[in-house]
C-alpha cells in the first residue's frame, strides 16, 4: 500500500477512536481539572499522541486512550498548568431523556445531595477519585481501569471499596445517609 493509503487509514482509525472515546475522555479530564478549556486542550493532546502510536501496531483500545489522557493530566498538574481538583461531572453525564422532571421539593433535595456528593468526591484522594470516575462514571471494567492507572485489578477493587466507604461516611456526616 502506498504512503497516502496508510495515512488515510491512520486518519480513519484515529477518527473512529475519537468518535468512540472522545466524549468520555473529555468528561474525565473536565471532572479532574474543573476547567473545560484545559480539558479540551488535554483531550486534543491525547488524540494527537494517539495519532503517533497508530502506525506502530494494533489499534489502541480504551485503556490506552485513557492512560494517555491521565498521564497528560498528571504531567499538567506537575507543571502547574492546572490544579488537581474535582468538579461535579453530572451536567456532562446527565441523561437527556429523563422523566418529566422533579417537583420543586425533589429538585431541592437532589441539588443538596448532588452538592454533598460533589464535596465528598472532592475530599477523596486523586487515586480513589480516578477509580470512581473511570469505573462508575465512564463504566470501564476493572481490568481496563487497572490498565489505565497501571495498577493491579485487585488494587482497583480495594481503592473503589475504600472510596465508597469514604463517600458513604462523608454523606452520612452531611445528613444524606444511603
N, CA and C atoms as an extended XYZ file, in Angstrom:
534
Properties=species:S:1:pos:R:3:atomname:S:1:resname:S:1:resid:I:1 pbc="F F F"
N         0.851       -1.172        0.000 N   UNK     1
C         0.000        0.000        0.000 CA  UNK     1
C         0.901        1.240        0.000 C   UNK     1
N         0.492        2.253       -0.710 N   UNK     2
C         1.310        3.462       -0.787 CA  UNK     2
C         1.154        4.318        0.471 C   UNK     2
N         2.019        5.316        0.605 N   UNK     3
C         2.055        6.183        1.794 CA  UNK     3
C         0.722        6.896        2.004 C   UNK     3
N         0.112        7.335        0.930 N   UNK     4
C        -1.176        8.053        1.023 CA  UNK     4
C        -2.267        7.158        1.615 C   UNK     4
N        -2.309        5.908        1.170 N   UNK     5
C        -3.305        4.961        1.668 CA  UNK     5
C        -3.127        4.675        3.144 C   UNK     5
N        -1.864        4.533        3.572 N   UNK     6
C        -1.599        4.308        5.004 CA  UNK     6
C        -2.030        5.519        5.829 C   UNK     6
N        -1.738        6.702        5.329 N   UNK     7
C        -2.132        7.920        6.033 CA  UNK     7
C        -3.632        8.037        6.173 C   UNK     7
N        -4.341        7.703        5.121 N   UNK     8
C        -5.809        7.764        5.160 CA  UNK     8
C        -6.370        6.735        6.137 C   UNK     8
N        -5.777        5.536        6.145 N   UNK     9
C        -6.226        4.504        7.102 CA  UNK     9
C        -5.974        4.944        8.531 C   UNK     9
N        -4.804        5.558        8.762 N   UNK    10
C        -4.478        6.037       10.109 CA  UNK    10
C        -5.438        7.135       10.537 C   UNK    10
N        -5.758        8.052        9.648 N   UNK    11
C        -6.718        9.110        9.969 CA  UNK    11
C        -8.092        8.526       10.269 C   UNK    11
N        -8.509        7.532        9.498 N   UNK    12
C        -9.807        6.896        9.734 CA  UNK    12
C        -9.821        6.185       11.087 C   UNK    12
N        -8.715        5.523       11.426 N   UNK    13
C        -8.626        4.838       12.720 CA  UNK    13
C        -8.674        5.838       13.861 C   UNK    13
N        -7.964        6.942       13.715 N   UNK    14
C        -7.972        7.978       14.754 CA  UNK    14
C        -9.365        8.593       14.903 C   UNK    14
N       -10.034        8.850       13.783 N   UNK    15
C       -11.398        9.402       13.832 CA  UNK    15
C       -12.345        8.429       14.528 C   UNK    15
N       -12.182        7.134       14.255 N   UNK    16
C       -13.035        6.132       14.908 CA  UNK    16
C       -12.789        6.119       16.417 C   UNK    16
N       -11.512        6.213       16.815 N   UNK    17
C       -11.195        6.259       18.243 CA  UNK    17
C       -11.791        7.504       18.890 C   UNK    17
N       -11.683        8.625       18.216 N   UNK    18
C       -12.242        9.860       18.771 CA  UNK    18
C       -13.760        9.746       18.891 C   UNK    18
N       -14.418        9.217       17.863 N   UNK    19
C       -15.881        9.060       17.918 CA  UNK    19
C       -16.289        8.159       19.070 C   UNK    19
N       -15.507        7.114       19.303 N   UNK    20
C       -15.835        6.147       20.343 CA  UNK    20
C       -15.514        6.657       21.751 C   UNK    20
N       -14.401        7.385       21.921 N   UNK    21
C       -13.919        7.711       23.261 CA  UNK    21
C       -13.756        9.195       23.558 C   UNK    21
N       -13.906       10.050       22.568 N   UNK    22
C       -13.647       11.477       22.759 CA  UNK    22
C       -14.477       12.118       23.854 C   UNK    22
N       -15.777       11.875       23.855 N   UNK    23
C       -16.654       12.489       24.862 CA  UNK    23
C       -16.310       11.985       26.268 C   UNK    23
N       -16.039       10.705       26.399 N   UNK    24
C       -15.709       10.143       27.719 CA  UNK    24
C       -14.376       10.687       28.223 C   UNK    24
N       -13.395       10.805       27.346 N   UNK    25
C       -12.096       11.362       27.748 CA  UNK    25
C       -12.273       12.807       28.190 C   UNK    25
N       -13.064       13.570       27.433 N   UNK    26
C       -13.302       14.965       27.819 CA  UNK    26
C       -13.991       15.042       29.182 C   UNK    26
N       -15.013       14.200       29.422 N   UNK    27
C       -15.698       14.206       30.725 CA  UNK    27
C       -14.724       13.914       31.856 C   UNK    27
N       -13.894       12.892       31.656 N   UNK    28
C       -12.911       12.519       32.673 CA  UNK    28
C       -11.955       13.677       32.956 C   UNK    28
N       -11.412       14.262       31.919 N   UNK    29
C       -10.460       15.359       32.081 CA  UNK    29
C       -11.125       16.596       32.672 C   UNK    29
N       -12.338       16.869       32.248 N   UNK    30
C       -13.067       18.028       32.764 CA  UNK    30
C       -13.399       17.851       34.237 C   UNK    30
N       -13.796       16.631       34.613 N   UNK    31
C       -14.102       16.364       36.021 CA  UNK    31
C       -12.850       16.487       36.881 C   UNK    31
N       -11.716       16.078       36.349 N   UNK    32
C       -10.480       16.121       37.124 CA  UNK    32
C        -9.883       17.530       37.206 C   UNK    32
N       -10.013       18.333       36.148 N   UNK    33
C        -9.397       19.660       36.153 CA  UNK    33
C       -10.334       20.744       36.648 C   UNK    33
N       -11.642       20.560       36.456 N   UNK    34
C       -12.595       21.604       36.797 CA  UNK    34
C       -12.560       22.753       35.804 C   UNK    34
N       -11.867       22.591       34.690 N   UNK    35
C       -11.683       23.645       33.700 CA  UNK    35
C       -11.949       23.075       32.306 C   UNK    35
N       -13.127       23.353       31.735 N   UNK    36
C       -13.463       22.783       30.421 CA  UNK    36
C       -12.467       23.150       29.313 C   UNK    36
N       -11.929       24.361       29.352 N   UNK    37
C       -10.955       24.763       28.329 CA  UNK    37
C        -9.674       23.939       28.440 C   UNK    37
N        -9.189       23.768       29.652 N   UNK    38
C        -7.977       22.970       29.856 CA  UNK    38
C        -8.252       21.520       29.477 C   UNK    38
N        -9.448       21.038       29.830 N   UNK    39
C        -9.816       19.664       29.484 CA  UNK    39
C        -9.842       19.477       27.968 C   UNK    39
N       -10.355       20.462       27.228 N   UNK    40
C       -10.365       20.384       25.766 CA  UNK    40
C        -8.932       20.291       25.218 C   UNK    40
N        -8.049       21.128       25.767 N   UNK    41
C        -6.649       21.090       25.332 CA  UNK    41
C        -6.026       19.726       25.601 C   UNK    41
N        -6.249       19.196       26.799 N   UNK    42
C        -5.689       17.894       27.155 CA  UNK    42
C        -6.298       16.771       26.315 C   UNK    42
N        -7.592       16.883       26.025 N   UNK    43
C        -8.263       15.879       25.188 CA  UNK    43
C        -7.662       15.900       23.781 C   UNK    43
N        -7.468       17.092       23.240 N   UNK    44
C        -6.861       17.209       21.921 CA  UNK    44
C        -5.447       16.616       21.924 C   UNK    44
N        -4.676       16.924       22.938 N   UNK    45
C        -3.328       16.391       23.042 CA  UNK    45
C        -3.353       14.864       23.164 C   UNK    45
N        -4.354       14.323       23.865 N   UNK    46
C        -4.495       12.870       23.981 CA  UNK    46
C        -4.594       12.230       22.603 C   UNK    46
N        -5.439       12.787       21.752 N   UNK    47
C        -5.642       12.185       20.438 CA  UNK    47
C        -4.486       12.479       19.479 C   UNK    47
N        -3.773       13.565       19.691 N   UNK    48
C        -2.550       13.802       18.919 CA  UNK    48
C        -1.496       12.749       19.277 C   UNK    48
N        -1.394       12.448       20.570 N   UNK    49
C        -0.447       11.411       20.997 CA  UNK    49
C        -0.857       10.039       20.455 C   UNK    49
N        -2.166        9.786       20.434 N   UNK    50
C        -2.640        8.516       19.880 CA  UNK    50
C        -2.276        8.408       18.411 C   UNK    50
N        -2.355        9.519       17.694 N   UNK    51
C        -2.027        9.516       16.275 CA  UNK    51
C        -0.605        9.028       16.064 C   UNK    51
N         0.285        9.378       16.979 N   UNK    52
C         1.684        8.944       16.865 CA  UNK    52
C         1.846        7.446       17.102 C   UNK    52
N         0.907        6.834       17.820 N   UNK    53
C         1.025        5.404       18.127 CA  UNK    53
C         0.312        4.522       17.118 C   UNK    53
N        -0.552        5.087       16.293 N   UNK    54
C        -1.365        4.258       15.399 CA  UNK    54
C        -0.547        3.489       14.367 C   UNK    54
N         0.542        4.044       13.920 N   UNK    55
C         1.340        3.370       12.905 CA  UNK    55
C         2.233        2.275       13.450 C   UNK    55
N         2.246        2.079       14.755 N   UNK    56
C         3.192        1.140       15.375 CA  UNK    56
C         2.591       -0.192       15.776 C   UNK    56
N         1.436       -0.531       15.300 N   UNK    57
C         0.888       -1.833       15.679 CA  UNK    57
C        -0.623       -1.818       15.735 C   UNK    57
N        -1.133       -2.572       16.689 N   UNK    58
C        -2.574       -2.740       16.809 CA  UNK    58
C        -3.268       -1.428       17.147 C   UNK    58
N        -4.508       -1.352       16.793 N   UNK    59
C        -5.334       -0.203       17.138 CA  UNK    59
C        -5.472       -0.131       18.654 C   UNK    59
N        -5.110        0.990       19.264 N   UNK    60
C        -5.194        1.062       20.729 CA  UNK    60
C        -6.641        1.022       21.202 C   UNK    60
N        -6.847        0.425       22.343 N   UNK    61
C        -8.170        0.339       22.927 CA  UNK    61
C        -8.409        1.453       23.918 C   UNK    61
N        -9.549        1.367       24.606 N   UNK    62
C        -9.917        2.434       25.537 CA  UNK    62
C        -8.926        2.570       26.683 C   UNK    62
N        -8.288        1.492       27.073 N   UNK    63
C        -7.314        1.593       28.160 CA  UNK    63
C        -6.156        2.508       27.762 C   UNK    63
N        -5.652        2.353       26.544 N   UNK    64
C        -4.556        3.203       26.095 CA  UNK    64
C        -5.010        4.659       25.961 C   UNK    64
N        -6.208        4.870       25.457 N   UNK    65
C        -6.733        6.231       25.307 CA  UNK    65
C        -6.782        6.918       26.667 C   UNK    65
N        -7.367        6.255       27.655 N   UNK    66
C        -7.477        6.855       28.988 CA  UNK    66
C        -6.121        6.952       29.684 C   UNK    66
N        -5.219        5.999       29.436 N   UNK    67
C        -3.902        6.081       30.060 CA  UNK    67
C        -3.154        7.315       29.547 C   UNK    67
N        -3.206        7.548       28.252 N   UNK    68
C        -2.557        8.732       27.693 CA  UNK    68
C        -3.189        9.988       28.285 C   UNK    68
N        -4.527       10.026       28.371 N   UNK    69
C        -5.215       11.202       28.938 CA  UNK    69
C        -4.794       11.426       30.386 C   UNK    69
N        -4.750       10.377       31.176 N   UNK    70
C        -4.387       10.542       32.583 CA  UNK    70
C        -2.923       10.936       32.737 C   UNK    70
N        -2.055       10.352       31.936 N   UNK    71
C        -0.640       10.734       32.005 CA  UNK    71
C        -0.459       12.208       31.654 C   UNK    71
N        -1.169       12.684       30.646 N   UNK    72
C        -1.102       14.099       30.300 CA  UNK    72
C        -1.627       14.960       31.446 C   UNK    72
N        -2.702       14.508       32.090 N   UNK    73
C        -3.285       15.230       33.218 CA  UNK    73
C        -2.283       15.335       34.369 C   UNK    73
N        -1.656       14.229       34.715 N   UNK    74
C        -0.686       14.232       35.811 CA  UNK    74
C         0.495       15.139       35.458 C   UNK    74
N         0.973       15.055       34.225 N   UNK    75
C         2.067       15.941       33.792 CA  UNK    75
C         1.638       17.399       33.876 C   UNK    75
N         0.407       17.669       33.505 N   UNK    76
C        -0.125       19.028       33.559 CA  UNK    76
C        -0.138       19.538       35.002 C   UNK    76
N        -0.550       18.681       35.948 N   UNK    77
C        -0.565       19.070       37.360 CA  UNK    77
C         0.861       19.330       37.843 C   UNK    77
N         1.788       18.469       37.444 N   UNK    78
C         3.178       18.627       37.882 CA  UNK    78
C         3.792       19.920       37.364 C   UNK    78
N         3.399       20.311       36.163 N   UNK    79
C         3.920       21.556       35.592 CA  UNK    79
C         3.197       22.788       36.125 C   UNK    79
N         2.132       22.565       36.897 N   UNK    80
C         1.387       23.677       37.482 CA  UNK    80
C         0.462       24.375       36.511 C   UNK    80
N         0.157       23.741       35.379 N   UNK    81
C        -0.744       24.356       34.402 CA  UNK    81
C        -2.196       24.308       34.837 C   UNK    81
N        -2.548       23.296       35.575 N   UNK    82
C        -3.905       23.208       36.121 CA  UNK    82
C        -3.796       22.604       37.512 C   UNK    82
N        -4.827       22.816       38.289 N   UNK    83
C        -4.833       22.300       39.655 CA  UNK    83
C        -5.410       20.898       39.687 C   UNK    83
N        -4.947       20.108       40.659 N   UNK    84
C        -5.522       18.787       40.886 CA  UNK    84
C        -6.792       19.005       41.694 C   UNK    84
N        -7.907       19.078       40.993 N   UNK    85
C        -9.180       19.309       41.682 CA  UNK    85
C       -10.278       18.551       40.959 C   UNK    85
N       -11.400       18.556       41.565 N   UNK    86
C       -12.530       17.808       41.024 CA  UNK    86
C       -13.709       18.735       40.864 C   UNK    86
N       -14.487       18.518       39.840 N   UNK    87
C       -15.754       19.223       39.690 CA  UNK    87
C       -16.829       18.191       39.390 C   UNK    87
N       -18.038       18.536       39.706 N   UNK    88
C       -19.172       17.641       39.526 CA  UNK    88
C       -19.367       17.345       38.041 C   UNK    88
N       -19.241       16.067       37.606 N   UNK    89
C       -19.422       15.760       36.192 CA  UNK    89
C       -20.879       15.574       35.804 C   UNK    89
N       -21.806       15.705       36.735 N   UNK    90
C       -23.206       15.414       36.459 CA  UNK    90
C       -23.757       16.152       35.243 C   UNK    90
N       -23.472       17.444       35.035 N   UNK    91
C       -24.008       18.077       33.833 CA  UNK    91
C       -23.530       17.400       32.552 C   UNK    91
N       -22.315       16.884       32.540 N   UNK    92
C       -21.783       16.257       31.341 CA  UNK    92
C       -22.354       14.862       31.115 C   UNK    92
N       -22.834       14.214       32.160 N   UNK    93
C       -23.317       12.847       32.014 CA  UNK    93
C       -24.813       12.719       32.250 C   UNK    93
N       -25.490       13.858       32.388 N   UNK    94
C       -26.930       13.814       32.644 CA  UNK    94
C       -27.657       13.155       31.475 C   UNK    94
N       -28.677       12.439       31.792 N   UNK    95
C       -29.458       11.753       30.768 CA  UNK    95
C       -30.468       12.720       30.170 C   UNK    95
N       -30.345       12.974       28.872 N   UNK    96
C       -31.228       13.935       28.210 CA  UNK    96
C       -32.660       13.408       28.115 C   UNK    96
N       -32.829       12.119       28.223 N   UNK    97
C       -34.169       11.544       28.110 CA  UNK    97
C       -34.781       11.278       29.480 C   UNK    97
N       -34.534       12.145       30.428 N   UNK    98
C       -35.036       11.960       31.792 CA  UNK    98
C       -36.563       12.087       31.819 C   UNK    98
N       -37.153       11.610       32.894 N   UNK    99
C       -38.592       11.705       33.065 CA  UNK    99
C       -39.008       13.168       33.182 C   UNK    99
N       -40.308       13.456       33.160 N   UNK   100
C       -40.785       14.823       33.117 CA  UNK   100
C       -40.120       15.781       34.084 C   UNK   100
N       -39.616       15.488       35.122 N   UNK   101
C       -38.956       16.457       35.983 CA  UNK   101
C       -39.451       16.358       37.404 C   UNK   101
N       -38.578       16.666       38.319 N   UNK   102
C       -38.924       16.529       39.731 CA  UNK   102
C       -39.788       17.695       40.207 C   UNK   102
N       -40.441       17.464       41.318 N   UNK   103
C       -41.185       18.546       41.954 CA  UNK   103
C       -40.160       19.517       42.537 C   UNK   103
N       -40.565       20.733       42.900 N   UNK   104
C       -39.597       21.657       43.496 CA  UNK   104
C       -38.909       21.089       44.739 C   UNK   104
N       -39.647       20.373       45.580 N   UNK   105
C       -39.045       19.781       46.776 CA  UNK   105
C       -38.022       18.713       46.400 C   UNK   105
N       -38.374       17.895       45.408 N   UNK   106
C       -37.438       16.863       44.960 CA  UNK   106
C       -36.190       17.494       44.338 C   UNK   106
N       -36.373       18.546       43.560 N   UNK   107
C       -35.247       19.231       42.930 CA  UNK   107
C       -34.311       19.808       43.991 C   UNK   107
N       -34.882       20.384       45.044 N   UNK   108
C       -34.069       20.940       46.120 CA  UNK   108
C       -33.271       19.833       46.803 C   UNK   108
N       -33.959       18.733       47.110 N   UNK   109
C       -33.295       17.602       47.767 CA  UNK   109
C       -32.193       17.017       46.875 C   UNK   109
N       -32.477       16.868       45.573 N   UNK   110
C       -31.482       16.340       44.645 CA  UNK   110
C       -30.281       17.283       44.536 C   UNK   110
N       -30.546       18.583       44.524 N   UNK   111
C       -29.464       19.560       44.460 CA  UNK   111
C       -28.578       19.499       45.691 C   UNK   111
N       -29.209       19.356       46.854 N   UNK   112
C       -28.436       19.238       48.095 CA  UNK   112
C       -27.602       17.964       48.094 C   UNK   112
N       -28.200       16.870       47.654 N   UNK   113
C       -27.479       15.604       47.593 CA  UNK   113
C       -26.329       15.706       46.587 C   UNK   113
N       -26.574       16.333       45.446 N   UNK   114
C       -25.521       16.487       44.438 CA  UNK   114
C       -24.345       17.298       44.996 C   UNK   114
N       -24.650       18.386       45.710 N   UNK   115
C       -23.581       19.204       46.309 CA  UNK   115
C       -22.822       18.410       47.372 C   UNK   115
N       -23.552       17.638       48.171 N   UNK   116
C       -22.900       16.819       49.200 CA  UNK   116
C       -22.023       15.747       48.549 C   UNK   116
N       -22.516       15.137       47.464 N   UNK   117
C       -21.727       14.131       46.760 CA  UNK   117
C       -20.501       14.771       46.125 C   UNK   117
N       -20.652       15.956       45.538 N   UNK   118
C       -19.508       16.654       44.941 CA  UNK   118
C       -18.446       16.942       46.003 C   UNK   118
N       -18.883       17.389       47.167 N   UNK   119
C       -17.938       17.671       48.250 CA  UNK   119
C       -17.258       16.380       48.722 C   UNK   119
N       -18.028       15.301       48.815 N   UNK   120
C       -17.465       14.022       49.249 CA  UNK   120
C       -16.456       13.502       48.224 C   UNK   120
N       -16.753       13.637       46.934 N   UNK   121
C       -15.820       13.212       45.896 CA  UNK   121
C       -14.562       14.078       45.897 C   UNK   121
N       -14.737       15.366       46.116 N   UNK   122
C       -13.589       16.283       46.153 CA  UNK   122
C       -12.650       15.940       47.308 C   UNK   122
N       -13.200       15.375       48.375 N   UNK   123
C       -12.385       15.029       49.547 CA  UNK   123
C       -11.589       13.738       49.352 C   UNK   123
N       -11.915       12.966       48.317 N   UNK   124
C       -11.189       11.716       48.070 CA  UNK   124
C        -9.792       11.995       47.533 C   UNK   124
N        -8.841       11.138       47.870 N   UNK   125
C        -7.527       11.242       47.226 CA  UNK   125
C        -7.685       11.017       45.714 C   UNK   125
N        -6.817       11.614       44.922 N   UNK   126
C        -6.934       11.527       43.463 CA  UNK   126
C        -6.975       10.088       42.971 C   UNK   126
N        -6.201        9.199       43.562 N   UNK   127
C        -6.170        7.804       43.121 CA  UNK   127
C        -7.539        7.144       43.266 C   UNK   127
N        -8.236        7.410       44.367 N   UNK   128
C        -9.571        6.852       44.568 CA  UNK   128
C       -10.590        7.547       43.676 C   UNK   128
N       -10.460        8.869       43.523 N   UNK   129
C       -11.385        9.623       42.678 CA  UNK   129
C       -11.280        9.137       41.230 C   UNK   129
N       -10.054        8.872       40.758 N   UNK   130
C        -9.878        8.375       39.390 CA  UNK   130
C       -10.561        7.029       39.208 C   UNK   130
N       -10.435        6.148       40.188 N   UNK   131
C       -11.088        4.839       40.103 CA  UNK   131
C       -12.604        5.008       40.012 C   UNK   131
N       -13.168        5.877       40.837 N   UNK   132
C       -14.625        6.100       40.815 CA  UNK   132
C       -15.056        6.700       39.480 C   UNK   132
N       -14.344        7.718       39.003 N   UNK   133
C       -14.710        8.360       37.733 CA  UNK   133
C       -14.624        7.375       36.573 C   UNK   133
N       -13.545        6.601       36.522 N   UNK   134
C       -13.375        5.677       35.402 CA  UNK   134
C       -14.332        4.496       35.465 C   UNK   134
N       -14.544        3.942       36.664 N   UNK   135
C       -15.393        2.750       36.760 CA  UNK   135
C       -16.875        3.076       36.824 C   UNK   135
N       -17.240        4.075       37.601 N   UNK   136
C       -18.661        4.362       37.798 CA  UNK   136
C       -19.227        5.380       36.801 C   UNK   136
N       -18.489        6.445       36.540 N   UNK   137
C       -19.000        7.467       35.616 CA  UNK   137
C       -18.817        7.017       34.170 C   UNK   137
N       -17.621        6.523       33.842 N   UNK   138
C       -17.347        6.110       32.462 CA  UNK   138
C       -17.669        4.652       32.193 C   UNK   138
N       -17.896        3.861       33.244 N   UNK   139
C       -18.321        2.474       33.067 CA  UNK   139
C       -17.236        1.525       32.574 C   UNK   139
N       -15.971        1.852       32.825 N   UNK   140
C       -14.895        0.969       32.393 CA  UNK   140
C       -14.805       -0.241       33.318 C   UNK   140
N       -14.455       -1.370       32.744 N   UNK   141
C       -14.260       -2.604       33.518 CA  UNK   141
C       -13.024       -2.466       34.407 C   UNK   141
N       -12.993       -3.228       35.500 N   UNK   142
C       -11.859       -3.174       36.425 CA  UNK   142
C       -10.528       -3.385       35.713 C   UNK   142
N       -10.471       -4.369       34.802 N   UNK   143
C        -9.212       -4.645       34.123 CA  UNK   143
C        -8.787       -3.477       33.256 C   UNK   143
N        -9.753       -2.746       32.701 N   UNK   144
C        -9.430       -1.570       31.886 CA  UNK   144
C        -8.962       -0.431       32.780 C   UNK   144
N        -9.657       -0.229       33.909 N   UNK   145
C        -9.228        0.798       34.865 CA  UNK   145
C        -7.821        0.492       35.349 C   UNK   145
N        -7.558       -0.785       35.620 N   UNK   146
C        -6.223       -1.194       36.072 CA  UNK   146
C        -5.176       -0.858       35.019 C   UNK   146
N        -5.495       -1.107       33.757 N   UNK   147
C        -4.552       -0.798       32.681 CA  UNK   147
C        -4.342        0.714       32.551 C   UNK   147
N        -5.413        1.495       32.680 N   UNK   148
C        -5.308        2.954       32.589 CA  UNK   148
C        -4.400        3.492       33.691 C   UNK   148
N        -4.631        3.024       34.918 N   UNK   149
C        -3.898        3.544       36.071 CA  UNK   149
C        -2.584        2.807       36.326 C   UNK   149
N        -2.341        1.745       35.556 N   UNK   150
C        -1.129        0.939       35.678 CA  UNK   150
C        -0.985        0.357       37.086 C   UNK   150
N        -2.083       -0.255       37.534 N   UNK   151
C        -2.127       -0.907       38.842 CA  UNK   151
C        -2.825       -2.261       38.677 C   UNK   151
N        -2.658       -3.185       39.627 N   UNK   152
C        -3.369       -4.462       39.548 CA  UNK   152
C        -4.882       -4.294       39.721 C   UNK   152
N        -5.652       -5.214       39.152 N   UNK   153
C        -7.119       -5.173       39.275 CA  UNK   153
C        -7.559       -5.213       40.729 C   UNK   153
N        -6.842       -5.965       41.546 N   UNK   154
C        -7.177       -6.030       42.970 CA  UNK   154
C        -7.049       -4.673       43.640 C   UNK   154
N        -6.081       -3.877       43.199 N   UNK   155
C        -5.907       -2.534       43.749 CA  UNK   155
C        -7.070       -1.638       43.331 C   UNK   155
N        -7.559       -1.823       42.103 N   UNK   156
C        -8.741       -1.071       41.659 CA  UNK   156
C        -9.902       -1.381       42.598 C   UNK   156
N       -10.108       -2.669       42.862 N   UNK   157
C       -11.217       -3.072       43.728 CA  UNK   157
C       -11.055       -2.506       45.133 C   UNK   157
N        -9.844       -2.564       45.686 N   UNK   158
C        -9.664       -2.059       47.054 CA  UNK   158
C        -9.799       -0.540       47.109 C   UNK   158
N        -9.287        0.176       46.093 N   UNK   159
C        -9.437        1.634       46.077 CA  UNK   159
C       -10.902        2.022       45.940 C   UNK   159
N       -11.627        1.288       45.119 N   UNK   160
C       -13.046        1.576       44.943 CA  UNK   160
C       -13.804        1.302       46.236 C   UNK   160
N       -13.494        0.188       46.878 N   UNK   161
C       -14.148       -0.153       48.137 CA  UNK   161
C       -13.903        0.936       49.178 C   UNK   161
N       -12.651        1.363       49.314 N   UNK   162
C       -12.308        2.418       50.278 CA  UNK   162
C       -12.967        3.740       49.902 C   UNK   162
N       -13.001        4.056       48.613 N   UNK   163
C       -13.633        5.307       48.157 CA  UNK   163
C       -15.122        5.315       48.483 C   UNK   163
N       -15.781        4.198       48.250 N   UNK   164
C       -17.221        4.125       48.533 CA  UNK   164
C       -17.467        4.255       50.030 C   UNK   164
N       -16.630        3.611       50.837 N   UNK   165
C       -16.773        3.738       52.293 CA  UNK   165
C       -16.599        5.194       52.724 C   UNK   165
N       -15.607        5.881       52.156 N   UNK   166
C       -15.395        7.294       52.494 CA  UNK   166
C       -16.556        8.156       52.009 C   UNK   166
N       -17.046        7.873       50.811 N   UNK   167
C       -18.186        8.633       50.291 CA  UNK   167
C       -19.403        8.472       51.201 C   UNK   167
N       -19.688        7.220       51.577 N   UNK   168
C       -20.826        6.966       52.475 CA  UNK   168
C       -20.675        7.716       53.793 C   UNK   168
N       -19.470        7.669       54.372 N   UNK   169
C       -19.229        8.344       55.650 CA  UNK   169
C       -19.396        9.859       55.508 C   UNK   169
N       -18.830       10.431       54.456 N   UNK   170
C       -18.964       11.874       54.236 CA  UNK   170
C       -20.417       12.271       53.988 C   UNK   170
N       -21.137       11.461       53.252 N   UNK   171
C       -22.552       11.757       53.006 CA  UNK   171
C       -23.377       11.601       54.289 C   UNK   171
N       -23.042       10.576       55.087 N   UNK   172
C       -23.750       10.388       56.356 CA  UNK   172
C       -23.543       11.597       57.248 C   UNK   172
N       -22.281       12.076       57.336 N   UNK   173
C       -21.979       13.252       58.168 CA  UNK   173
C       -22.717       14.501       57.694 C   UNK   173
N       -22.972       14.580       56.401 N   UNK   174
C       -23.671       15.752       55.872 CA  UNK   174
C       -25.198       15.570       55.896 C   UNK   174
N       -25.651       14.469       56.490 N   UNK   175
C       -27.099       14.252       56.644 CA  UNK   175
C       -27.755       13.530       55.491 C   UNK   175
N       -26.968       12.891       54.648 N   UNK   176
C       -27.501       12.161       53.494 CA  UNK   176
C       -27.135       10.692       53.596 C   UNK   176
N       -27.775        9.969       54.495 N   UNK   177
C       -27.478        8.546       54.674 CA  UNK   177
C       -27.958        7.779       53.461 C   UNK   177
N       -27.141        6.805       53.039 N   UNK   178
C       -27.503        5.946       51.902 CA  UNK   178
C       -27.848        4.574       52.387 C   UNK   178
